[in-house]
Amino acid sequence: MLYGRGAERSAIDEVVDAARKGTSRVLVLRGEPGAGKSALLDHAAATAPMRVLRATGAEPEADLAFAALHQLLLPVTDLLDALPAPQRDAVRGALGLAAPPTEDGRFLVSAGVLSLLAEAAADGGLLCLIDDFQWFDRASADAVLFAARRLRNEGVAALIAVRDGAGAAVRDLPHMRVAGLDDQSASELLAERAATAPSVSARLIALTGGNPLALSEVAQILTADQLAGRAQLPEPLPVGARIGDLFGRQVAELPDPTRQVLLVAAAEGLGALGLVLDAAQRPGAAAVADAAGALEPAEAAGLIAVDGPSLRFRHPLIRSAVYAAAGSARRRAAHTALAAALEDTAGDPDRRAWHLAAASVGRDADVADQLAASAERARARGGYADAAAALARSAELTPEKSLQARRFTDAATAAWLGGLPGRAKTCLATARELTDDPRLLAELAQLHGRFELNSGDAAEAQRVFLEGATRAMDAAPGRALEMLGDAVEAASNVGDDAAIVAMARQAETLVGGDPFLRAVLSGMGAMLAGDVERGTPILRGVLSRADGSEQANELWWASAAAGLLGEMDTSTDAIIRAGRVARGSGMTGRLPGVLEFVARAERIKGRLALSTAITEEGLALAREAGYTNSVAAHLANLAAITAVQGREDDCERYARDALAIAIPHRLGLRASIASYALALLDLTLGRFTAAHARFESLATAGPGIGHPITARRSTPDRIEAAVACGELYTARSALESYERWAAHARAPQSQALLARSRALVSADDAEAVALYEKALRLHDGGSPFDEARTSLLYGERLRRIHRGGDARLPLRSALETFQRIGAGPWAQRALGELRAAGESVTRPESDALSTLTPQELRIARLVAEGMSNKEIAGRLFLSPRTVEYHLYKVYPKLSVSSRTELSRLVNTSP
C-alpha cells in the first residue's frame, strides 16, 4: 500500500498517460535506499493500462553482459522478426538466442532495443520499469539509455529507479527525487504497523526523515511500551544510514542453518530457489541437510519471501547484511558450492565462472581460462565493458606472466570500446609492467596512442605512435607502418605538417605492411615537402586504387589524398562514401569519428540540413562512446553550419564548447574549424573587418590551434573578406598562395573557387566578369552554397558596373539557393542586391524540402534511394516505427501521398 506520494503518483501518471496517447516519456526516480522507489514502480505496474516490461538490477549480475536486458526483453522476443535484420541479429546475439554477428554490434544492439520497444508499444503503449539501475550490467545499461534518449513518439513510458549517488549515467534524463514521506503519511504508515503515541511518532519521523523502510523496520524492532511512549527509545536509533545494522541484528538472531542458506542465497543473488537449495546442501557450503526447512525462520521474520521457484530478499540491504556478516571463508565456500551446482546442472557458464573467481584465493589458471572464455562471449555480443571486467579479473588470476599481460591488454581494448577510458588506461599500464615482448609492447603503444587520439591530447598521441613505431620496426614492421599511419593521423589533427613529412620518410624505409598505406604516406610526405612532381602521381594512384574500394579506412585516406591535391569535391565524395561503407559493413563502433568527416563533407557541399542531422547523430554517439575529441569535431561543425545560417548565439556557443575541448587537447583541426566558424559568422553578417582579422589569424595560427588544411580551404573566404574591407594587398597575397595549392587540382569545384577568387581581386571589370562566368560553369553540380555565393558576387559586380539588367538573373539564382538551403543572411543580402538592381521582388517561397527537419530530410533522401522503412531504420539506428512516424509527417509537408512521389520530388530537387 502506498501512503501519500501524491506528487510522485501524479508525475508517474503523466508519463504513463502520455505514452498511452503515443508520446514516449522517460522519468528517473532517484532516492536513498528504502525511500519507496520500488513501491512507486509497483503502483505504476498495477495501474498502467498497457503492457508492462520490468527488470531489476542484481549486484551479482553487474558484470554479466546483457543479463538485465535479457530480463527486460524476454517477454517480447517474439517481436524480433519485425526489426531490421542487422538490429534483429544483434539483439538475438546479445540475448543469447542466436550466435552473435561478427561485426561490432554496440550501437546495433542499442538501436535494436529501441526498435523492439517500439514494436512492443504498438498495441496500446508500453511501460518499462527499471529498478536498481545502479546494478545493471554496463552493456544493458548502455542499451537502455541509448533507447531512452531517442524515444519520441513510440508510445513508450520508462521509469528508471536508481539510488542516490549512483545516477551519473542518467543525469541528462528527466528525474524526480523520491524523498521521505510527509508527516501525515508517515504517521499513517506507523499507525498501520503498530499503536504509536503521537510524540513517539513525531520523533521517529524526524529521526528517519520519513523513510518508509526505516519507519517500518523500527516499528517492528521497538517494544509496545517504547512505541506507546511508556519506555525510553534506544540510543542510537538504528535508522537512516544504520538501517543495514538493524538488518544485521535481525539476521544474527536467526539459527545458524538459516543464516547459512541465506548466505548461499545472497551469494547467488538472483533468487533461483532450486539452485540455492542444491548448493546449500553441498559439503562446501556446510551441508544444510534440510535447506528448505531452514528458510522458514527467515520467512517468519519477514526477511525473505519464497514464491514458487523464486526466493526474494525483502530489501537489497538485507542481502547485503547477510553477505557482510559472513566471514570471507564462508563466502568463498558458498560461491564454490554455487559453481559446483551450476556445473552439475549445465547451468550458465558465465555465472559459474564468476562464482569460481569469487571463491578463488591466489592465482588459478583454470578459473582464469573460464573467465576469459566468458569475456569472449560477452565481447562477441557487444558487451565490451563487461568483457573488460571479466578479462581484468581473469588476468589477476592468471599464473603465467606473458598470458597475464595479454589478458590485461585485451581488457584495456574492451574497456575502451565499452566507454570506460579510465579502466582502459589502468589495464594498459598494468600490461606494460608485465611484458618485455616487443610485439606486445608495440600493440600496447598503438592502443595507448589511439586512446589519446580519441579522447586525449593529439600531440601526445603523435608522440606515442611515433615512439612505438620506432621500437617495432624490427620486430613487427607491419604494425610499425600502421603506427606511422596513426601518427600521421594524429599529426594531421594537430596540424604538424613537418612531422608528417618526417614520418612519411620513415614509412618509406619499412619492408612489409600494407602497400596502400605506404603509398598514401609517401605521397602525403612528398606533397607537404613541396615535391609536387613526385607526390602528385603517387596520390593519384591512391585515388585510383580507392575508386572502387569498399573499405572505409581506404576511403578515408583517399579523402586526405584528394585534399592535398586541392580537389575538395573529390575529397568530400570519398568521405561520404566512407560513411556509407562504415554503416553497411558493421563498423558501428567507429561511426562517431567517421560521421564527423561525413558531416563536414556534407556541409562543404552546401547540404546544411543533412550535415546538421549527421552531426547531431554523430555528437550523440560520440558522447555515449566517450570519444571526447569527436565531440569537439561535431560541435565545431555545428558552429560552422549555424554561422552560414546567421544564428549568432548558437554559433558562438558551439564554437566556444568545441574550443574548450580542442585547444587543451591540441586538436588543431577541430580548433581551426571552430575558429573558422566564427570568422564565417562575421562574413555572413557583413562584419567584413572583423571577418578579415579572424581569417588572418586563422592563416597564421600554429599547430594545435590552427591547421593548414582549414587555412587553405578557407582562403576563398579570406580573400572575399579582405576585398570587402579594402585590404587588396592581403587579398592578392592570399590568392597567390591559393593558386600554388590548387595548381594540380583537376576537380572542377577547386578550379571554380580559384576563378571566383581571381575575379574578386581583379581590377579589370571585363576580366572579372569572364572569371565569374567561368566559375559558374565549373560549379555546375557542385556545392549549391558555393555556386550561390559566386552568383551573388557576380551579380554585385555587374550591378556596380551599371549592368543591372544582367545582374538580376545571377542574383535571383543566388537568392533562391540561399533561401532553399536555409542561409538566411545570405538570402537577405541577395534580396537587397536584386532590389538595388531594379527588380521589385519579395523573398521567394521556400523550397518544399526546406520545410523538413534534418532527420526528416535524411529519411526522405533514403526513401528516394529506394530503401524500405526497415532498411532506413537499420541505417540510422532508429526503429521502423520511428521512420514510419517521420514519413507520416513528411508526406503532408511536401504534399505527396506515396513513396514514388516523394522519391520523384527529392531526386528532382536542386
BELKA-V968859 format. One record per helix or strand of 3 or more residues. SS is the DSSP state (H for helix, E for strand). FROM is the first residue (numbers start at 1). TO is the last residue. If there is no record, write none. Layout:
# BELKA-V968859
ss=SS from=FROM to=TO
ss=SS from=FROM to=TO
This chain:
# BELKA-V968859
ss=H from=6 to=20
ss=E from=25 to=31
ss=H from=37 to=47
ss=E from=51 to=56
ss=H from=59 to=61
ss=H from=67 to=82
ss=H from=85 to=94
ss=H from=106 to=120
ss=E from=126 to=131
ss=H from=133 to=135
ss=H from=138 to=150
ss=E from=156 to=163
ss=H from=168 to=170
ss=E from=175 to=177
ss=H from=183 to=193
ss=H from=198 to=208
ss=H from=212 to=221
ss=H from=224 to=228
ss=H from=240 to=252
ss=H from=256 to=268
ss=H from=273 to=280
ss=H from=283 to=285
ss=H from=291 to=294
ss=H from=296 to=300
ss=E from=304 to=307
ss=E from=310 to=313
ss=H from=316 to=325
ss=H from=328 to=344
ss=H from=349 to=359
ss=H from=365 to=380
ss=H from=384 to=397
ss=H from=401 to=417
ss=H from=421 to=434
ss=H from=438 to=455
ss=H from=458 to=472
ss=H from=477 to=494
ss=H from=497 to=509
ss=H from=515 to=528
ss=H from=532 to=546
ss=H from=552 to=564
ss=H from=568 to=584
ss=H from=588 to=604
ss=H from=608 to=625
ss=H from=628 to=645
ss=H from=648 to=662
ss=H from=668 to=684
ss=H from=688 to=700
ss=H from=708 to=713
ss=H from=715 to=724
ss=H from=728 to=742
ss=H from=748 to=761
ss=H from=765 to=779
ss=H from=784 to=800
ss=H from=804 to=821
ss=H from=824 to=836
ss=H from=848 to=851
ss=H from=854 to=864
ss=H from=869 to=876
ss=H from=880 to=894
ss=H from=899 to=908
